């Protein structure tokens, strides 16, 4: 016998979740059912499914994007000389 779960959430959150799950090829009800099934199977929070965004710090960069970021870090003083970094790594890790 099926049971019903009701959850109150803000309309904006529901709309964003609906759009996300649609983009991932499912609907919110199915996504919740998948979450609960996997939570029980793994005895905890089960998995992470997300679409790729520009906020991913590990996303590949073009050469131009890399050069812009490097220049910005130089301007803000957020860098170390390469010789210092190599020397530091050699002393720390016996290289």
Secondary structure, 3 states (H helix, E strand, C coil): CCCCCCCCCCHHHHHHHHHHHHHCCCCHHHHHHHHHHHHHHHCCCCCCCCCCCCCCCCCCCCHHHHHHHHHHHHHCCCCCCHHHHHHHHHHHHCC
